[in-house]
Amino acid sequence: MNNKRDKIKDAGYEKHYVYNAHYHLIWCTKYRNQIFTNQDLAQEMRDLLKQIAEDNQIKIEKMEVMPEHIHLLISFRPSKSGSSVVKA
């Protein structure tokens, strides 16, 4: 980067720092029961996760709801800790 104005693709810019951290979260249903085979329930889970992310200033990069587990690729400001985001 030769110029201060050059931007890093997909990076977050704040007043005093630049960040580009992504976290891949995976969690499974109890006993790996396939409860998300019902499309209405899977969509309700997607909507719920999107609302929680919006309320906590978390960006969902990718989300996949599988029959017995969920994958999330998220990013957030460095002022938040990973543990506080997972607890949200």
PyMOL Python script that loads the backbone (N, CA, C, O; Angstrom):
from pymol import cmd

cmd.read_pdbstr("""\
ATOM      1  N   MET A   1       0.847  -1.172   0.000  1.00  0.00           N
ATOM      2  CA  MET A   1       0.000   0.000   0.000  1.00  0.00           C
ATOM      3  C   MET A   1       0.889   1.230   0.000  1.00  0.00           C
ATOM      4  O   MET A   1       1.594   1.501   0.972  1.00  0.00           O
ATOM      5  N   ASN A   2       0.851   1.945  -1.058  1.00  0.00           N
ATOM      6  CA  ASN A   2       1.683   3.125  -1.201  1.00  0.00           C
ATOM      7  C   ASN A   2       1.011   4.380  -0.682  1.00  0.00           C
ATOM      8  O   ASN A   2       1.690   5.351  -0.347  1.00  0.00           O
ATOM      9  N   ASN A   3      -0.263   4.375  -0.612  1.00  0.00           N
ATOM     10  CA  ASN A   3      -0.999   5.567  -0.257  1.00  0.00           C
ATOM     11  C   ASN A   3      -1.848   5.285   0.979  1.00  0.00           C
ATOM     12  O   ASN A   3      -2.436   4.210   1.097  1.00  0.00           O
ATOM     13  N   LYS A   4      -1.914   6.246   1.900  1.00  0.00           N
ATOM     14  CA  LYS A   4      -2.734   6.074   3.095  1.00  0.00           C
ATOM     15  C   LYS A   4      -4.200   5.852   2.742  1.00  0.00           C
ATOM     16  O   LYS A   4      -4.949   5.259   3.518  1.00  0.00           O
ATOM     17  N   ARG A   5      -4.599   6.326   1.584  1.00  0.00           N
ATOM     18  CA  ARG A   5      -5.999   6.216   1.192  1.00  0.00           C
ATOM     19  C   ARG A   5      -6.347   4.857   0.583  1.00  0.00           C
ATOM     20  O   ARG A   5      -7.522   4.555   0.374  1.00  0.00           O
ATOM     21  N   ASP A   6      -5.333   4.037   0.298  1.00  0.00           N
ATOM     22  CA  ASP A   6      -5.610   2.700  -0.220  1.00  0.00           C
ATOM     23  C   ASP A   6      -6.360   1.911   0.844  1.00  0.00           C
ATOM     24  O   ASP A   6      -6.022   1.970   2.026  1.00  0.00           O
ATOM     25  N   LYS A   7      -7.363   1.185   0.424  1.00  0.00           N
ATOM     26  CA  LYS A   7      -8.186   0.429   1.359  1.00  0.00           C
ATOM     27  C   LYS A   7      -7.895  -1.062   1.236  1.00  0.00           C
ATOM     28  O   LYS A   7      -7.625  -1.571   0.147  1.00  0.00           O
ATOM     29  N   ILE A   8      -7.953  -1.740   2.357  1.00  0.00           N
ATOM     30  CA  ILE A   8      -7.828  -3.188   2.376  1.00  0.00           C
ATOM     31  C   ILE A   8      -9.221  -3.763   2.143  1.00  0.00           C
ATOM     32  O   ILE A   8     -10.178  -3.383   2.818  1.00  0.00           O
ATOM     33  N   LYS A   9      -9.327  -4.675   1.190  1.00  0.00           N
ATOM     34  CA  LYS A   9     -10.619  -5.266   0.876  1.00  0.00           C
ATOM     35  C   LYS A   9     -11.181  -5.999   2.091  1.00  0.00           C
ATOM     36  O   LYS A   9     -10.462  -6.740   2.762  1.00  0.00           O
ATOM     37  N   ASP A  10     -12.450  -5.792   2.367  1.00  0.00           N
ATOM     38  CA  ASP A  10     -13.184  -6.461   3.446  1.00  0.00           C
ATOM     39  C   ASP A  10     -12.716  -6.083   4.850  1.00  0.00           C
ATOM     40  O   ASP A  10     -13.107  -6.740   5.815  1.00  0.00           O
ATOM     41  N   ALA A  11     -11.908  -5.065   4.989  1.00  0.00           N
ATOM     42  CA  ALA A  11     -11.443  -4.656   6.320  1.00  0.00           C
ATOM     43  C   ALA A  11     -12.421  -3.656   6.927  1.00  0.00           C
ATOM     44  O   ALA A  11     -13.114  -2.931   6.213  1.00  0.00           O
ATOM     45  N   GLY A  12     -12.462  -3.632   8.251  1.00  0.00           N
ATOM     46  CA  GLY A  12     -13.246  -2.644   8.975  1.00  0.00           C
ATOM     47  C   GLY A  12     -12.347  -1.481   9.340  1.00  0.00           C
ATOM     48  O   GLY A  12     -11.210  -1.682   9.766  1.00  0.00           O
ATOM     49  N   TYR A  13     -12.840  -0.284   9.179  1.00  0.00           N
ATOM     50  CA  TYR A  13     -12.039   0.905   9.451  1.00  0.00           C
ATOM     51  C   TYR A  13     -12.665   1.702  10.585  1.00  0.00           C
ATOM     52  O   TYR A  13     -13.846   2.047  10.538  1.00  0.00           O
ATOM     53  N   GLU A  14     -11.877   1.984  11.585  1.00  0.00           N
ATOM     54  CA  GLU A  14     -12.267   2.839  12.697  1.00  0.00           C
ATOM     55  C   GLU A  14     -11.306   4.021  12.727  1.00  0.00           C
ATOM     56  O   GLU A  14     -10.395   4.107  11.903  1.00  0.00           O
ATOM     57  N   LYS A  15     -11.507   4.918  13.663  1.00  0.00           N
ATOM     58  CA  LYS A  15     -10.694   6.137  13.705  1.00  0.00           C
ATOM     59  C   LYS A  15      -9.206   5.844  13.861  1.00  0.00           C
ATOM     60  O   LYS A  15      -8.379   6.472  13.200  1.00  0.00           O
ATOM     61  N   HIS A  16      -8.858   4.896  14.730  1.00  0.00           N
ATOM     62  CA  HIS A  16      -7.448   4.655  15.037  1.00  0.00           C
ATOM     63  C   HIS A  16      -6.942   3.267  14.645  1.00  0.00           C
ATOM     64  O   HIS A  16      -5.794   2.931  14.937  1.00  0.00           O
ATOM     65  N   TYR A  17      -7.767   2.461  13.998  1.00  0.00           N
ATOM     66  CA  TYR A  17      -7.300   1.124  13.648  1.00  0.00           C
ATOM     67  C   TYR A  17      -8.083   0.540  12.473  1.00  0.00           C
ATOM     68  O   TYR A  17      -9.176   0.989  12.129  1.00  0.00           O
ATOM     69  N   VAL A  18      -7.479  -0.467  11.885  1.00  0.00           N
ATOM     70  CA  VAL A  18      -8.082  -1.237  10.800  1.00  0.00           C
ATOM     71  C   VAL A  18      -8.113  -2.686  11.263  1.00  0.00           C
ATOM     72  O   VAL A  18      -7.149  -3.161  11.863  1.00  0.00           O
ATOM     73  N   TYR A  19      -9.194  -3.387  10.997  1.00  0.00           N
ATOM     74  CA  TYR A  19      -9.278  -4.781  11.421  1.00  0.00           C
ATOM     75  C   TYR A  19      -9.925  -5.637  10.340  1.00  0.00           C
ATOM     76  O   TYR A  19     -10.721  -5.157   9.534  1.00  0.00           O
ATOM     77  N   ASN A  20      -9.566  -6.909  10.344  1.00  0.00           N
ATOM     78  CA  ASN A  20     -10.130  -7.872   9.407  1.00  0.00           C
ATOM     79  C   ASN A  20     -10.024  -9.259  10.041  1.00  0.00           C
ATOM     80  O   ASN A  20      -9.215 -10.084   9.616  1.00  0.00           O
ATOM     81  N   ALA A  21     -10.835  -9.503  11.044  1.00  0.00           N
ATOM     82  CA  ALA A  21     -10.815 -10.782  11.754  1.00  0.00           C
ATOM     83  C   ALA A  21     -12.148 -11.490  11.537  1.00  0.00           C
ATOM     84  O   ALA A  21     -13.214 -10.884  11.649  1.00  0.00           O
ATOM     85  N   HIS A  22     -12.072 -12.762  11.229  1.00  0.00           N
ATOM     86  CA  HIS A  22     -13.267 -13.572  11.018  1.00  0.00           C
ATOM     87  C   HIS A  22     -13.219 -14.760  11.974  1.00  0.00           C
ATOM     88  O   HIS A  22     -12.149 -15.297  12.261  1.00  0.00           O
ATOM     89  N   TYR A  23     -14.376 -15.155  12.456  1.00  0.00           N
ATOM     90  CA  TYR A  23     -14.482 -16.271  13.383  1.00  0.00           C
ATOM     91  C   TYR A  23     -15.467 -17.278  12.812  1.00  0.00           C
ATOM     92  O   TYR A  23     -16.570 -16.914  12.405  1.00  0.00           O
ATOM     93  N   HIS A  24     -15.067 -18.546  12.783  1.00  0.00           N
ATOM     94  CA  HIS A  24     -15.922 -19.617  12.293  1.00  0.00           C
ATOM     95  C   HIS A  24     -16.469 -20.354  13.503  1.00  0.00           C
ATOM     96  O   HIS A  24     -15.721 -21.005  14.233  1.00  0.00           O
ATOM     97  N   LEU A  25     -17.772 -20.250  13.713  1.00  0.00           N
ATOM     98  CA  LEU A  25     -18.424 -20.906  14.843  1.00  0.00           C
ATOM     99  C   LEU A  25     -19.257 -22.072  14.330  1.00  0.00           C
ATOM    100  O   LEU A  25     -19.940 -21.958  13.312  1.00  0.00           O
ATOM    101  N   ILE A  26     -19.197 -23.176  15.031  1.00  0.00           N
ATOM    102  CA  ILE A  26     -20.000 -24.353  14.698  1.00  0.00           C
ATOM    103  C   ILE A  26     -20.593 -24.868  15.998  1.00  0.00           C
ATOM    104  O   ILE A  26     -19.886 -25.009  16.995  1.00  0.00           O
ATOM    105  N   TRP A  27     -21.876 -25.147  15.989  1.00  0.00           N
ATOM    106  CA  TRP A  27     -22.426 -25.836  17.139  1.00  0.00           C
ATOM    107  C   TRP A  27     -23.465 -26.844  16.680  1.00  0.00           C
ATOM    108  O   TRP A  27     -24.112 -26.681  15.645  1.00  0.00           O
ATOM    109  N   CYS A  28     -23.603 -27.895  17.487  1.00  0.00           N
ATOM    110  CA  CYS A  28     -24.448 -29.040  17.144  1.00  0.00           C
ATOM    111  C   CYS A  28     -25.646 -29.106  18.076  1.00  0.00           C
ATOM    112  O   CYS A  28     -25.618 -28.599  19.197  1.00  0.00           O
ATOM    113  N   THR A  29     -26.688 -29.740  17.585  1.00  0.00           N
ATOM    114  CA  THR A  29     -27.851 -29.988  18.424  1.00  0.00           C
ATOM    115  C   THR A  29     -27.509 -31.103  19.420  1.00  0.00           C
ATOM    116  O   THR A  29     -26.577 -31.878  19.204  1.00  0.00           O
ATOM    117  N   LYS A  30     -28.261 -31.170  20.490  1.00  0.00           N
ATOM    118  CA  LYS A  30     -28.025 -32.198  21.501  1.00  0.00           C
ATOM    119  C   LYS A  30     -28.198 -33.578  20.870  1.00  0.00           C
ATOM    120  O   LYS A  30     -29.180 -33.839  20.175  1.00  0.00           O
ATOM    121  N   TYR A  31     -27.237 -34.445  21.120  1.00  0.00           N
ATOM    122  CA  TYR A  31     -27.206 -35.804  20.570  1.00  0.00           C
ATOM    123  C   TYR A  31     -27.221 -35.809  19.039  1.00  0.00           C
ATOM    124  O   TYR A  31     -27.532 -36.825  18.417  1.00  0.00           O
ATOM    125  N   ARG A  32     -26.886 -34.679  18.446  1.00  0.00           N
ATOM    126  CA  ARG A  32     -26.899 -34.508  16.981  1.00  0.00           C
ATOM    127  C   ARG A  32     -28.249 -34.866  16.364  1.00  0.00           C
ATOM    128  O   ARG A  32     -28.318 -35.375  15.245  1.00  0.00           O
ATOM    129  N   ASN A  33     -29.317 -34.594  17.108  1.00  0.00           N
ATOM    130  CA  ASN A  33     -30.661 -34.809  16.569  1.00  0.00           C
ATOM    131  C   ASN A  33     -30.879 -33.886  15.380  1.00  0.00           C
ATOM    132  O   ASN A  33     -30.515 -32.711  15.426  1.00  0.00           O
ATOM    133  N   GLN A  34     -31.462 -34.408  14.334  1.00  0.00           N
ATOM    134  CA  GLN A  34     -31.662 -33.636  13.115  1.00  0.00           C
ATOM    135  C   GLN A  34     -32.965 -32.835  13.209  1.00  0.00           C
ATOM    136  O   GLN A  34     -33.982 -33.211  12.627  1.00  0.00           O
ATOM    137  N   ILE A  35     -32.913 -31.737  13.944  1.00  0.00           N
ATOM    138  CA  ILE A  35     -34.126 -30.945  14.164  1.00  0.00           C
ATOM    139  C   ILE A  35     -34.330 -29.858  13.115  1.00  0.00           C
ATOM    140  O   ILE A  35     -35.435 -29.333  12.984  1.00  0.00           O
ATOM    141  N   PHE A  36     -33.284 -29.510  12.364  1.00  0.00           N
ATOM    142  CA  PHE A  36     -33.435 -28.438  11.380  1.00  0.00           C
ATOM    143  C   PHE A  36     -33.805 -28.967   9.996  1.00  0.00           C
ATOM    144  O   PHE A  36     -33.555 -28.297   8.994  1.00  0.00           O
ATOM    145  N   THR A  37     -34.397 -30.160   9.928  1.00  0.00           N
ATOM    146  CA  THR A  37     -34.900 -30.664   8.650  1.00  0.00           C
ATOM    147  C   THR A  37     -36.204 -29.962   8.288  1.00  0.00           C
ATOM    148  O   THR A  37     -36.574 -29.901   7.116  1.00  0.00           O
ATOM    149  N   ASN A  38     -36.895 -29.438   9.282  1.00  0.00           N
ATOM    150  CA  ASN A  38     -38.101 -28.644   9.062  1.00  0.00           C
ATOM    151  C   ASN A  38     -37.669 -27.263   8.569  1.00  0.00           C
ATOM    152  O   ASN A  38     -36.996 -26.537   9.301  1.00  0.00           O
ATOM    153  N   GLN A  39     -38.038 -26.892   7.360  1.00  0.00           N
ATOM    154  CA  GLN A  39     -37.584 -25.632   6.757  1.00  0.00           C
ATOM    155  C   GLN A  39     -38.066 -24.406   7.530  1.00  0.00           C
ATOM    156  O   GLN A  39     -37.361 -23.399   7.594  1.00  0.00           O
ATOM    157  N   ASP A  40     -39.262 -24.483   8.117  1.00  0.00           N
ATOM    158  CA  ASP A  40     -39.760 -23.353   8.907  1.00  0.00           C
ATOM    159  C   ASP A  40     -38.897 -23.132  10.145  1.00  0.00           C
ATOM    160  O   ASP A  40     -38.581 -21.995  10.494  1.00  0.00           O
ATOM    161  N   LEU A  41     -38.523 -24.207  10.796  1.00  0.00           N
ATOM    162  CA  LEU A  41     -37.676 -24.106  11.983  1.00  0.00           C
ATOM    163  C   LEU A  41     -36.275 -23.616  11.612  1.00  0.00           C
ATOM    164  O   LEU A  41     -35.691 -22.805  12.331  1.00  0.00           O
ATOM    165  N   ALA A  42     -35.737 -24.104  10.497  1.00  0.00           N
ATOM    166  CA  ALA A  42     -34.417 -23.655  10.037  1.00  0.00           C
ATOM    167  C   ALA A  42     -34.448 -22.163   9.713  1.00  0.00           C
ATOM    168  O   ALA A  42     -33.508 -21.439  10.043  1.00  0.00           O
ATOM    169  N   GLN A  43     -35.520 -21.699   9.070  1.00  0.00           N
ATOM    170  CA  GLN A  43     -35.632 -20.274   8.744  1.00  0.00           C
ATOM    171  C   GLN A  43     -35.797 -19.435  10.006  1.00  0.00           C
ATOM    172  O   GLN A  43     -35.246 -18.339  10.101  1.00  0.00           O
ATOM    173  N   GLU A  44     -36.549 -19.943  10.969  1.00  0.00           N
ATOM    174  CA  GLU A  44     -36.707 -19.235  12.243  1.00  0.00           C
ATOM    175  C   GLU A  44     -35.351 -19.082  12.941  1.00  0.00           C
ATOM    176  O   GLU A  44     -35.071 -18.035  13.524  1.00  0.00           O
ATOM    177  N   MET A  45     -34.511 -20.117  12.884  1.00  0.00           N
ATOM    178  CA  MET A  45     -33.173 -20.049  13.478  1.00  0.00           C
ATOM    179  C   MET A  45     -32.325 -19.010  12.754  1.00  0.00           C
ATOM    180  O   MET A  45     -31.625 -18.229  13.398  1.00  0.00           O
ATOM    181  N   ARG A  46     -32.379 -18.991  11.412  1.00  0.00           N
ATOM    182  CA  ARG A  46     -31.634 -17.982  10.645  1.00  0.00           C
ATOM    183  C   ARG A  46     -32.062 -16.572  11.051  1.00  0.00           C
ATOM    184  O   ARG A  46     -31.226 -15.702  11.294  1.00  0.00           O
ATOM    185  N   ASP A  47     -33.377 -16.362  11.121  1.00  0.00           N
ATOM    186  CA  ASP A  47     -33.895 -15.038  11.482  1.00  0.00           C
ATOM    187  C   ASP A  47     -33.473 -14.638  12.889  1.00  0.00           C
ATOM    188  O   ASP A  47     -33.110 -13.486  13.126  1.00  0.00           O
ATOM    189  N   LEU A  48     -33.518 -15.576  13.813  1.00  0.00           N
ATOM    190  CA  LEU A  48     -33.120 -15.307  15.198  1.00  0.00           C
ATOM    191  C   LEU A  48     -31.641 -14.937  15.279  1.00  0.00           C
ATOM    192  O   LEU A  48     -31.278 -13.982  15.966  1.00  0.00           O
ATOM    193  N   LEU A  49     -30.790 -15.683  14.584  1.00  0.00           N
ATOM    194  CA  LEU A  49     -29.352 -15.389  14.595  1.00  0.00           C
ATOM    195  C   LEU A  49     -29.054 -14.041  13.947  1.00  0.00           C
ATOM    196  O   LEU A  49     -28.188 -13.306  14.421  1.00  0.00           O
ATOM    197  N   LYS A  50     -29.760 -13.710  12.869  1.00  0.00           N
ATOM    198  CA  LYS A  50     -29.571 -12.403  12.227  1.00  0.00           C
ATOM    199  C   LYS A  50     -29.964 -11.272  13.169  1.00  0.00           C
ATOM    200  O   LYS A  50     -29.281 -10.249  13.230  1.00  0.00           O
ATOM    201  N   GLN A  51     -31.066 -11.448  13.908  1.00  0.00           N
ATOM    202  CA  GLN A  51     -31.512 -10.415  14.841  1.00  0.00           C
ATOM    203  C   GLN A  51     -30.518 -10.247  15.993  1.00  0.00           C
ATOM    204  O   GLN A  51     -30.207  -9.119  16.376  1.00  0.00           O
ATOM    205  N   ILE A  52     -30.023 -11.340  16.542  1.00  0.00           N
ATOM    206  CA  ILE A  52     -29.032 -11.273  17.623  1.00  0.00           C
ATOM    207  C   ILE A  52     -27.769 -10.576  17.129  1.00  0.00           C
ATOM    208  O   ILE A  52     -27.199  -9.742  17.833  1.00  0.00           O
ATOM    209  N   ALA A  53     -27.334 -10.918  15.923  1.00  0.00           N
ATOM    210  CA  ALA A  53     -26.135 -10.291  15.356  1.00  0.00           C
ATOM    211  C   ALA A  53     -26.341  -8.792  15.174  1.00  0.00           C
ATOM    212  O   ALA A  53     -25.463  -7.998  15.513  1.00  0.00           O
ATOM    213  N   GLU A  54     -27.486  -8.407  14.646  1.00  0.00           N
ATOM    214  CA  GLU A  54     -27.767  -6.984  14.439  1.00  0.00           C
ATOM    215  C   GLU A  54     -27.795  -6.228  15.764  1.00  0.00           C
ATOM    216  O   GLU A  54     -27.241  -5.133  15.867  1.00  0.00           O
ATOM    217  N   ASP A  55     -28.432  -6.802  16.773  1.00  0.00           N
ATOM    218  CA  ASP A  55     -28.531  -6.157  18.090  1.00  0.00           C
ATOM    219  C   ASP A  55     -27.169  -5.975  18.754  1.00  0.00           C
ATOM    220  O   ASP A  55     -26.996  -5.071  19.572  1.00  0.00           O
ATOM    221  N   ASN A  56     -26.194  -6.830  18.406  1.00  0.00           N
ATOM    222  CA  ASN A  56     -24.878  -6.802  19.047  1.00  0.00           C
ATOM    223  C   ASN A  56     -23.762  -6.327  18.132  1.00  0.00           C
ATOM    224  O   ASN A  56     -22.586  -6.527  18.437  1.00  0.00           O
ATOM    225  N   GLN A  57     -24.110  -5.703  17.020  1.00  0.00           N
ATOM    226  CA  GLN A  57     -23.140  -5.153  16.060  1.00  0.00           C
ATOM    227  C   GLN A  57     -22.149  -6.219  15.590  1.00  0.00           C
ATOM    228  O   GLN A  57     -20.937  -6.004  15.580  1.00  0.00           O
ATOM    229  N   ILE A  58     -22.688  -7.359  15.207  1.00  0.00           N
ATOM    230  CA  ILE A  58     -21.903  -8.468  14.675  1.00  0.00           C
ATOM    231  C   ILE A  58     -22.311  -8.649  13.219  1.00  0.00           C
ATOM    232  O   ILE A  58     -23.498  -8.637  12.894  1.00  0.00           O
ATOM    233  N   LYS A  59     -21.339  -8.814  12.358  1.00  0.00           N
ATOM    234  CA  LYS A  59     -21.637  -9.021  10.944  1.00  0.00           C
ATOM    235  C   LYS A  59     -21.557 -10.513  10.628  1.00  0.00           C
ATOM    236  O   LYS A  59     -20.527 -11.149  10.852  1.00  0.00           O
ATOM    237  N   ILE A  60     -22.649 -11.062  10.108  1.00  0.00           N
ATOM    238  CA  ILE A  60     -22.645 -12.455   9.674  1.00  0.00           C
ATOM    239  C   ILE A  60     -22.185 -12.479   8.224  1.00  0.00           C
ATOM    240  O   ILE A  60     -22.885 -12.006   7.328  1.00  0.00           O
ATOM    241  N   GLU A  61     -21.001 -13.034   8.007  1.00  0.00           N
ATOM    242  CA  GLU A  61     -20.450 -13.132   6.655  1.00  0.00           C
ATOM    243  C   GLU A  61     -21.127 -14.272   5.894  1.00  0.00           C
ATOM    244  O   GLU A  61     -21.538 -14.103   4.746  1.00  0.00           O
ATOM    245  N   LYS A  62     -21.238 -15.412   6.530  1.00  0.00           N
ATOM    246  CA  LYS A  62     -21.884 -16.594   5.941  1.00  0.00           C
ATOM    247  C   LYS A  62     -22.601 -17.356   7.043  1.00  0.00           C
ATOM    248  O   LYS A  62     -22.165 -17.366   8.194  1.00  0.00           O
ATOM    249  N   MET A  63     -23.711 -17.997   6.673  1.00  0.00           N
ATOM    250  CA  MET A  63     -24.447 -18.822   7.629  1.00  0.00           C
ATOM    251  C   MET A  63     -24.988 -20.043   6.891  1.00  0.00           C
ATOM    252  O   MET A  63     -25.504 -19.934   5.779  1.00  0.00           O
ATOM    253  N   GLU A  64     -24.861 -21.193   7.521  1.00  0.00           N
ATOM    254  CA  GLU A  64     -25.412 -22.425   6.950  1.00  0.00           C
ATOM    255  C   GLU A  64     -26.055 -23.217   8.071  1.00  0.00           C
ATOM    256  O   GLU A  64     -25.397 -23.589   9.042  1.00  0.00           O
ATOM    257  N   VAL A  65     -27.348 -23.470   7.927  1.00  0.00           N
ATOM    258  CA  VAL A  65     -28.072 -24.281   8.903  1.00  0.00           C
ATOM    259  C   VAL A  65     -28.219 -25.675   8.307  1.00  0.00           C
ATOM    260  O   VAL A  65     -28.924 -25.868   7.317  1.00  0.00           O
ATOM    261  N   MET A  66     -27.554 -26.628   8.914  1.00  0.00           N
ATOM    262  CA  MET A  66     -27.589 -28.027   8.485  1.00  0.00           C
ATOM    263  C   MET A  66     -28.595 -28.766   9.375  1.00  0.00           C
ATOM    264  O   MET A  66     -29.025 -28.212  10.388  1.00  0.00           O
ATOM    265  N   PRO A  67     -28.983 -29.997   9.029  1.00  0.00           N
ATOM    266  CA  PRO A  67     -29.993 -30.700   9.832  1.00  0.00           C
ATOM    267  C   PRO A  67     -29.642 -30.842  11.314  1.00  0.00           C
ATOM    268  O   PRO A  67     -30.533 -30.788  12.162  1.00  0.00           O
ATOM    269  N   GLU A  68     -28.328 -31.025  11.647  1.00  0.00           N
ATOM    270  CA  GLU A  68     -27.964 -31.238  13.048  1.00  0.00           C
ATOM    271  C   GLU A  68     -26.887 -30.281  13.552  1.00  0.00           C
ATOM    272  O   GLU A  68     -26.394 -30.444  14.668  1.00  0.00           O
ATOM    273  N   HIS A  69     -26.517 -29.286  12.749  1.00  0.00           N
ATOM    274  CA  HIS A  69     -25.540 -28.299  13.224  1.00  0.00           C
ATOM    275  C   HIS A  69     -25.637 -27.009  12.407  1.00  0.00           C
ATOM    276  O   HIS A  69     -26.270 -26.965  11.351  1.00  0.00           O
ATOM    277  N   ILE A  70     -24.994 -25.963  12.925  1.00  0.00           N
ATOM    278  CA  ILE A  70     -25.021 -24.639  12.296  1.00  0.00           C
ATOM    279  C   ILE A  70     -23.589 -24.140  12.152  1.00  0.00           C
ATOM    280  O   ILE A  70     -22.777 -24.279  13.067  1.00  0.00           O
ATOM    281  N   HIS A  71     -23.290 -23.562  11.001  1.00  0.00           N
ATOM    282  CA  HIS A  71     -22.007 -22.907  10.751  1.00  0.00           C
ATOM    283  C   HIS A  71     -22.256 -21.408  10.640  1.00  0.00           C
ATOM    284  O   HIS A  71     -23.181 -20.978   9.949  1.00  0.00           O
ATOM    285  N   LEU A  72     -21.436 -20.615  11.317  1.00  0.00           N
ATOM    286  CA  LEU A  72     -21.476 -19.158  11.186  1.00  0.00           C
ATOM    287  C   LEU A  72     -20.065 -18.650  10.953  1.00  0.00           C
ATOM    288  O   LEU A  72     -19.129 -19.055  11.642  1.00  0.00           O
ATOM    289  N   LEU A  73     -19.917 -17.768   9.988  1.00  0.00           N
ATOM    290  CA  LEU A  73     -18.674 -17.030   9.800  1.00  0.00           C
ATOM    291  C   LEU A  73     -19.017 -15.589  10.131  1.00  0.00           C
ATOM    292  O   LEU A  73     -19.812 -14.960   9.432  1.00  0.00           O
ATOM    293  N   ILE A  74     -18.420 -15.063  11.198  1.00  0.00           N
ATOM    294  CA  ILE A  74     -18.780 -13.733  11.681  1.00  0.00           C
ATOM    295  C   ILE A  74     -17.548 -12.845  11.802  1.00  0.00           C
ATOM    296  O   ILE A  74     -16.413 -13.321  11.843  1.00  0.00           O
ATOM    297  N   SER A  75     -17.805 -11.548  11.858  1.00  0.00           N
ATOM    298  CA  SER A  75     -16.754 -10.579  12.171  1.00  0.00           C
ATOM    299  C   SER A  75     -17.373  -9.506  13.060  1.00  0.00           C
ATOM    300  O   SER A  75     -18.580  -9.266  13.027  1.00  0.00           O
ATOM    301  N   PHE A  76     -16.521  -8.868  13.851  1.00  0.00           N
ATOM    302  CA  PHE A  76     -16.980  -7.822  14.760  1.00  0.00           C
ATOM    303  C   PHE A  76     -15.808  -6.943  15.137  1.00  0.00           C
ATOM    304  O   PHE A  76     -14.653  -7.289  14.890  1.00  0.00           O
ATOM    305  N   ARG A  77     -16.111  -5.806  15.736  1.00  0.00           N
ATOM    306  CA  ARG A  77     -15.069  -4.854  16.131  1.00  0.00           C
ATOM    307  C   ARG A  77     -14.140  -5.461  17.178  1.00  0.00           C
ATOM    308  O   ARG A  77     -14.573  -6.268  18.000  1.00  0.00           O
ATOM    309  N   PRO A  78     -12.870  -5.077  17.150  1.00  0.00           N
ATOM    310  CA  PRO A  78     -11.915  -5.598  18.135  1.00  0.00           C
ATOM    311  C   PRO A  78     -12.216  -5.160  19.566  1.00  0.00           C
ATOM    312  O   PRO A  78     -11.646  -5.712  20.507  1.00  0.00           O
ATOM    313  N   SER A  79     -13.093  -4.185  19.747  1.00  0.00           N
ATOM    314  CA  SER A  79     -13.452  -3.771  21.103  1.00  0.00           C
ATOM    315  C   SER A  79     -14.288  -4.840  21.804  1.00  0.00           C
ATOM    316  O   SER A  79     -14.455  -4.794  23.023  1.00  0.00           O
ATOM    317  N   LYS A  80     -14.812  -5.796  21.048  1.00  0.00           N
ATOM    318  CA  LYS A  80     -15.567  -6.907  21.627  1.00  0.00           C
ATOM    319  C   LYS A  80     -14.648  -8.124  21.740  1.00  0.00           C
ATOM    320  O   LYS A  80     -13.760  -8.321  20.911  1.00  0.00           O
ATOM    321  N   SER A  81     -14.866  -8.919  22.754  1.00  0.00           N
ATOM    322  CA  SER A  81     -14.088 -10.158  22.880  1.00  0.00           C
ATOM    323  C   SER A  81     -14.865 -11.309  22.245  1.00  0.00           C
ATOM    324  O   SER A  81     -16.092 -11.267  22.149  1.00  0.00           O
ATOM    325  N   GLY A  82     -14.147 -12.318  21.820  1.00  0.00           N
ATOM    326  CA  GLY A  82     -14.799 -13.481  21.230  1.00  0.00           C
ATOM    327  C   GLY A  82     -15.776 -14.136  22.186  1.00  0.00           C
ATOM    328  O   GLY A  82     -16.857 -14.562  21.779  1.00  0.00           O
ATOM    329  N   SER A  83     -15.400 -14.222  23.462  1.00  0.00           N
ATOM    330  CA  SER A  83     -16.286 -14.863  24.439  1.00  0.00           C
ATOM    331  C   SER A  83     -17.568 -14.063  24.654  1.00  0.00           C
ATOM    332  O   SER A  83     -18.634 -14.652  24.831  1.00  0.00           O
ATOM    333  N   SER A  84     -17.486 -12.731  24.642  1.00  0.00           N
ATOM    334  CA  SER A  84     -18.701 -11.930  24.827  1.00  0.00           C
ATOM    335  C   SER A  84     -19.626 -12.049  23.622  1.00  0.00           C
ATOM    336  O   SER A  84     -20.847 -11.995  23.770  1.00  0.00           O
ATOM    337  N   VAL A  85     -19.057 -12.211  22.440  1.00  0.00           N
ATOM    338  CA  VAL A  85     -19.872 -12.371  21.238  1.00  0.00           C
ATOM    339  C   VAL A  85     -20.589 -13.717  21.261  1.00  0.00           C
ATOM    340  O   VAL A  85     -21.769 -13.793  20.921  1.00  0.00           O
ATOM    341  N   VAL A  86     -19.896 -14.770  21.655  1.00  0.00           N
ATOM    342  CA  VAL A  86     -20.516 -16.093  21.704  1.00  0.00           C
ATOM    343  C   VAL A  86     -21.623 -16.122  22.753  1.00  0.00           C
ATOM    344  O   VAL A  86     -22.643 -16.782  22.558  1.00  0.00           O
ATOM    345  N   LYS A  87     -21.430 -15.414  23.856  1.00  0.00           N
ATOM    346  CA  LYS A  87     -22.454 -15.374  24.904  1.00  0.00           C
ATOM    347  C   LYS A  87     -23.674 -14.563  24.494  1.00  0.00           C
ATOM    348  O   LYS A  87     -24.748 -14.737  25.070  1.00  0.00           O
ATOM    349  N   ALA A  88     -23.528 -13.677  23.507  1.00  0.00           N
ATOM    350  CA  ALA A  88     -24.653 -12.847  23.063  1.00  0.00           C
ATOM    351  C   ALA A  88     -25.703 -13.751  22.480  1.00  0.00           C
ATOM    352  O   ALA A  88     -26.748 -13.276  22.037  1.00  0.00           O
TER     353      ALA A  88
END
""", "prot")
cmd.dss("prot")
cmd.show_as("cartoon", "prot")
cmd.util.cbc("prot")
cmd.orient("prot")
